[in-house]
Amino acid sequence: MENKIIGSKIAEARKKMNLSQAQLAKLLFISPQAVGKWERGESFPDIITFARMAKTLGVDLNYFSDNFRSDTIGEASDQLLQKPATGLSSEKQKKRLRWDMSRGNWVDADFSGLKNLHEKFSSSNMKNCKFVGSELSGLLLKSNNVDRCDFSGSDISKSHIKSSNLAGNLFKNCLLTEAEFSGSNIEKCDFSGANLNGTVFSKTFIYGCDFTGSDLTGVVVKSGGFSGMARKSADSAKNTVVDAVWNRSSFIFSQVADIVFTGNLEECSFESCVFTRVTFQNVTLINTFFKNNNLKRIRFIDCKADRMTYEFLKNGKADLSGITLV
């Protein structure tokens, strides 16, 4: 969009809020001259200032695009940006929170603390963005490319990430319970300390990710892959699962490769999987089901197993020399 069109919309919203250029500049911690240049079309704000200005003027980011609806302008905001608005009707509050960031190209933006995105972030390209401590429960990401973004400490529970590419992202200490990843690629992401209870990875390939200290209880990996990097290279990364909790997790029709499992596995299942360079080290296996006729490629080092799990492994022709009965 041309700078003059953006400038006229900034001026229109500012006047409806009964703010002077100087007052708006003060709320945005910038100079009045900068606001004047925006409104004359001589320049325009960066994306971080855009987001702050939208909140200050009581509009969403779509206001600055062609599909803006004039009824999104709210009543006057408080004098300071950090102070939440009060006295607004529930309908006006909903309008103030109506973000739609789909089909965007977001680079180096800081959206930390963002809320209520839900289905409003699809078909976007995001690179080096921050979403630290955000409330993104129920988020739908469809056909997105997410590269080196930071979601640390965010609530992404019950979200659906579909047909997307995720590379080098931080999901440290995130709440990902009952989330679903389908038809996606996840490469070199950090899930350390995350809670993934009941998360489903369907037709999704997970390469070189870090699950150190994460809770993977009830995770399902179905018709996908959980392995080191697909390509052969000197810097091939492996999924790290040190001190992870795998209780009641399932791997179904999946490729499991270049993995070292440690800790305890209880009531887990590996059904019709292909194993390549997989090691169980110092693992206690309880009620864990292996349905596979060829488990010879799995290494067991200093492991323990109950009788039922031991018999499953024996039937699959696994090398039992590194396993003792509990």
Secondary structure as UniProt FT lines:
FT   HELIX           3..16
FT   TURN            17..18
FT   HELIX           21..28
FT   HELIX           32..40
FT   HELIX           47..57
FT   HELIX           61..64
FT   TURN            66..67
FT   HELIX           70..72
FT   TURN            81..82
FT   HELIX           90..96
FT   TURN            102..103
FT   STRAND          105..107
FT   TURN            112..113
FT   TURN            118..119
FT   STRAND          125..127
FT   TURN            132..133
FT   TURN            137..138
FT   STRAND          140..142
FT   STRAND          145..147
FT   TURN            152..153
FT   TURN            157..158
FT   STRAND          160..162
FT   STRAND          165..167
FT   TURN            172..173
FT   TURN            177..178
FT   STRAND          180..182
FT   STRAND          185..187
FT   TURN            192..193
FT   TURN            197..198
FT   STRAND          200..202
FT   STRAND          205..207
FT   TURN            212..213
FT   TURN            217..218
FT   STRAND          220..222
FT   STRAND          225..227
FT   TURN            234..235
FT   STRAND          240..241
FT   TURN            242..243
FT   TURN            247..248
FT   STRAND          250..252
FT   STRAND          255..266
FT   STRAND          269..271
FT   STRAND          274..286
FT   STRAND          289..291
FT   TURN            296..297
FT   STRAND          298..301
FT   STRAND          303..305
FT   HELIX           307..315
FT   TURN            316..317
FT   TURN            321..322
FT   STRAND          323..325
//
